[in-house]
Amino acid sequence: MPILTTMLPLLLAAQPVPEDLDALDARLAEASDGSIAPLDRRLRLARCPVSPTIEPAAKSGLEIACPSLGWRLRVPLVSGNSEAASTHPALVQRGEGVQVAIIGDDFTVQYQAVATEAGRLGDIVRVKFIGSNRLMAATVAGNGKAQIID
């Protein structure tokens, strides 16, 4: 027992201080005029020793990064809840099979996934890849189609 009590302060000190997600959300909202999706509260990022950078991310939102620690997040834009948007039908239905294209600078990879929520053109929906429990956010790109731009 004496070893545990002498090691406990060291173990507690070794735990990284988490990044303040509310502060990051506020910075992202300011940079995007409020049209950015909130950060997932399950994230556990080490606190950046300097202010994280915010840059545009390939037509799909913003990227927030801490270069000194090596983490970066791409945060999608959210579509407005305007009356015009509500008149467009949902192109992806919850539980529907969706073809997801992951698009990079020099490549495109397509996967089959299942939508976990309905969405209209341009909406961000979560999709679950077939054969996996992995969820990802994708932008509705057409009838039964979504894309992730890297």
N, C-alpha and C positions, 0 to 999 in steps of 0.2 A: 504493500500500500504506500509506503513512503516514496517509492519510485514514481508512482502515478501522480502524487501530489507535487513532486518537484518537476515533473514533465508537463503537467497541465498548463501552466502559464506559457510554456514554449509552444504547445499544441494550439492554444487559443491565439497566440500571436501570429502563428503561421497562416491563419485563415485570412484570405484576401478580403479587403473591404469592397463590398459590391457597389457597382455604379448606381446612381440615383436615376431610375427609369422615368420617374415623373419629371425630373429636370431635363432629361433627354427628349421626352415627349414635348415639353414646352419649347425647347429649341427647334425641334423638327416642325412643330406647328407654326412657329414664327417664320421659319424659312420657307414654308409652303403655303402661307396664308390660310392655314387651318385645313388644308385638303389632304393631309397625310394620315395613314392608318396608325393607330396607337401601337406601341411596342407590346409584344407578348410578355405578360407579367411572369411567365415561367423562366424568362431569361435570367441568367446569373453571370453578369459581366464583371470582371475585375475593374475597379475604379481607375480611370485613365489619369496618369500623373499630370497631363496637360488637358486643355479643353479639346474634346473630340472634334474632328473636322466634319463638315457637312458639305457634300458635293451632289450635283445632279447625277442620277443613275439611269443611263440609257433609256430614255423615254418612259420609264416606268415608276419614277418616284425619286427618292433621295437615298444617298448612301451616307451613313454616319460611321466614322472609323476612329480608332485609336491606333495610329501607326506604331507607337512605341511599344504597345502590348500585343499588336498583331490581330486585334479583332476588328471586324467591319460588318455592318448590317445594311442590307438593302430594304428600304421601307417603301411599300407601294402607295401610290396616290389612291384616294378613295373617290368614287364618283359622287356627285352631289345628289341630294334627294329632291331635286326639282320636280315640278309637275310634268315637265317634258320627259324626264327619265322614267317616271312612273307609268307613262303611256306605252312604253316599249315593253314587249313581252320578254319573259325570262327565256334565255337561249340555252341555259343549263339548268336542269332540274335536280333536286336533291335525290341521291341514290342512282342517278343516271351515269352510264358509262361515258367517259369524256376522253377525247384524244388530246393529250397535252404535248405541246411542242416546247422544248427548252432551246432557246435561241441564244447563241453566243456570237462573237465577232466573226469566227470562221467556221461555225458548225451549227447544225440543227439536229436535235435528237427528239424522236417522238415516242411517247409512252402511253399506255392505257391506264386510266385511273377512274375512280368513282368520285363524283362530286358529293361533298358532305353538306352542301347548301345550294340553294337556287341562286342564279345571278343573271343580270341583263348584260348587254354588250358593254364592256369596259369595267364591269364590277370585279372586285377581288373576291374569289371564292376559295375555300380550302378543298383540296383534292387528296384522296388517299390512293397511292399507287397500288395496283393489283399485285398480290403476292407479298405485300409489305404492309406494315402498320404505319408507315411514314406519311405524315401530313405535310403538305406544302401549300403555300398561297400561290394562286395563278390568276391571271386576268382573263375574263371571258372574251374570246375572240370571234365567236360565231356559234352556230347551232351545234351543240355538242362538242365544242372545241374551246380550248384554253391555251394560254402560253405563259411561259416564264422567260423573261429576257435577262440574260446574264450580263 
